[in-house]
Amino acid sequence: RGALHYGQYNVIEASMAGTGVLEVMEAGQDLDLSACILTEALVSQWLSFGDPRNPSFLNDISCDYSVPISGGERESRRCLCWFGQDDEDKKIQEAAERAIEIKRMLEKKDYQKYVHASFSAHKKTILDKKTMRKIEETEKFIRHCVGNGKS
């Protein structure tokens, strides 16, 4: 879970500090699913610069989603569609050891198995209620992105 943000920060040796660091931490800390949100500051910065080679890039890699927040509430956010990216330039899945297995799970639309395998790979216990909710919400998010042609 996390966020991508555009903001001010300073680097001192191996540490980062500043309002940008605090803002990105606050933006991502309450997510109740495995996702990465794009903050409004980042989206507006991206849109102000744009990319003349691919003006729809932001829409190609992200989508609007009603994100579950710890405590049971939901907020509409722009989310990075972080899974299943397989265009000729990126080949993200080929970089991972489990690329073939993941690709098969996504092709079979076995999103539940994919999410469970991803949580287990990071030594996450999937038996408690809190983690099960994150898994269920992550699966819903994947289904939303796939339904909108983001994979």
C-alpha positions as CSV (number, residue, x, y, z in Angstrom):
1,R,0.0,0.0,0.0
2,G,1.1,3.5,-0.6
3,A,0.9,6.6,-2.6
4,L,2.8,8.5,-5.3
5,H,3.0,12.2,-4.7
6,Y,4.5,15.4,-5.9
7,G,5.7,17.7,-3.1
8,Q,8.6,19.4,-1.5
9,Y,11.3,17.5,0.4
10,N,15.0,17.7,1.3
11,V,17.6,14.9,1.2
12,I,20.2,14.8,4.0
13,E,22.6,11.9,3.6
14,A,20.4,8.8,3.3
15,S,17.2,10.5,4.8
16,M,14.4,12.4,3.2
17,A,12.3,15.0,5.1
18,G,9.8,17.7,4.4
19,T,6.1,18.3,3.8
20,G,6.1,16.1,0.7
21,V,7.3,13.1,2.7
22,L,4.6,13.7,5.4
23,E,1.9,14.2,2.7
24,V,2.7,11.0,0.9
25,M,2.9,9.0,4.1
26,E,-0.5,10.3,5.2
27,A,-2.0,9.6,1.8
28,G,-1.1,5.9,1.8
29,Q,-1.2,4.9,5.5
30,D,-5.0,4.3,5.8
31,L,-5.6,2.3,2.7
32,D,-7.4,-0.9,3.4
33,L,-6.3,-2.8,0.3
34,S,-3.0,-3.4,-1.6
35,A,-3.0,-0.4,-3.9
36,C,-1.0,2.7,-4.8
37,I,-3.0,5.9,-5.0
38,L,-1.9,9.0,-7.0
39,T,-2.3,12.1,-5.0
40,E,-4.1,15.1,-6.4
41,A,-0.8,17.0,-6.3
42,L,0.8,14.4,-8.5
43,V,-2.1,14.2,-10.9
44,S,-2.3,17.9,-11.4
45,Q,1.4,18.2,-11.8
46,W,1.4,15.4,-14.4
47,L,-1.5,17.1,-16.3
48,S,0.3,20.4,-16.3
49,F,3.3,18.9,-18.0
50,G,1.7,16.2,-20.0
51,D,3.5,13.9,-22.4
52,P,3.3,14.9,-26.0
53,R,4.2,11.3,-27.1
54,N,1.3,9.8,-25.1
55,P,-1.2,12.3,-23.8
56,S,-3.4,9.5,-22.4
57,F,-0.6,7.9,-20.4
58,L,-2.1,8.8,-17.0
59,N,-5.4,7.2,-18.0
60,D,-3.6,4.1,-19.4
61,I,-1.8,3.4,-16.1
62,S,-4.5,4.4,-13.5
63,C,-8.2,4.6,-12.8
64,D,-10.6,6.3,-10.5
65,Y,-11.7,3.9,-7.7
66,S,-13.7,4.1,-4.5
67,V,-10.9,3.1,-2.1
68,P,-11.6,1.5,1.2
69,I,-10.0,3.3,4.1
70,S,-9.3,1.8,7.5
71,G,-12.4,2.3,9.7
72,G,-14.8,1.1,7.0
73,E,-15.2,4.3,4.9
74,R,-14.5,4.8,1.2
75,E,-12.9,7.7,-0.7
76,S,-12.8,8.3,-4.4
77,R,-9.1,8.2,-5.5
78,R,-7.0,7.8,-8.6
79,C,-5.2,4.5,-8.3
80,L,-2.2,3.0,-10.2
81,C,-3.1,-0.2,-11.9
82,W,0.0,-2.0,-10.8
83,F,-0.6,-5.6,-12.0
84,G,-0.6,-7.3,-15.3
85,Q,1.2,-4.6,-17.2
86,D,2.7,-6.4,-20.3
87,D,3.2,-3.9,-23.1
88,E,6.3,-4.2,-25.3
89,D,8.2,-1.4,-23.6
90,K,7.8,-2.4,-20.0
91,K,7.6,-6.3,-19.8
92,I,7.1,-5.8,-16.0
93,Q,5.9,-9.4,-15.4
94,E,9.0,-10.8,-17.1
95,A,11.2,-9.2,-14.5
96,A,9.6,-11.1,-11.7
97,E,10.5,-14.7,-10.9
98,R,6.9,-15.7,-10.7
99,A,5.9,-14.0,-14.0
100,I,4.6,-17.1,-15.8
101,E,2.6,-18.2,-12.7
102,I,1.1,-14.7,-12.3
103,K,0.3,-14.4,-16.0
104,R,-1.5,-17.7,-15.9
105,M,-3.6,-16.7,-12.9
106,L,-4.5,-13.4,-14.6
107,E,-5.3,-15.1,-17.9
108,K,-7.6,-17.5,-16.0
109,K,-9.1,-14.6,-14.2
110,D,-8.2,-16.3,-10.9
111,Y,-7.8,-13.0,-9.1
112,Q,-8.4,-14.5,-5.7
113,K,-5.5,-17.0,-6.1
114,Y,-3.3,-14.2,-7.5
115,V,-4.0,-11.9,-4.5
116,H,-3.6,-14.8,-2.0
117,A,-0.3,-15.8,-3.6
118,S,0.9,-12.1,-3.6
119,F,0.1,-11.7,0.1
120,S,1.7,-15.0,1.0
121,A,4.9,-14.2,-0.9
122,H,5.4,-11.2,1.4
123,K,5.1,-13.4,4.5
124,K,1.7,-11.9,5.3
125,T,-0.6,-14.0,7.5
126,I,-3.9,-14.3,5.7
127,L,-5.9,-15.8,8.5
128,D,-6.9,-12.7,10.5
129,K,-10.0,-10.7,9.7
130,K,-8.1,-7.5,8.9
131,T,-5.9,-9.1,6.3
132,M,-8.8,-11.0,4.8
133,R,-10.6,-7.7,4.3
134,K,-7.5,-6.3,2.5
135,I,-7.3,-9.4,0.3
136,E,-11.0,-9.1,-0.6
137,E,-10.8,-5.4,-1.3
138,T,-7.6,-5.9,-3.4
139,E,-9.4,-8.6,-5.5
140,K,-12.3,-6.1,-6.0
141,F,-9.9,-3.5,-7.2
142,I,-8.2,-5.8,-9.7
143,R,-11.6,-6.8,-11.0
144,H,-12.5,-3.1,-11.4
145,C,-9.3,-2.4,-13.3
146,V,-9.6,-5.4,-15.6
147,G,-13.3,-4.5,-16.3
148,N,-12.0,-1.1,-17.4
149,G,-9.4,-2.5,-19.7
150,K,-6.4,-1.6,-17.5
151,S,-4.5,-5.0,-17.8
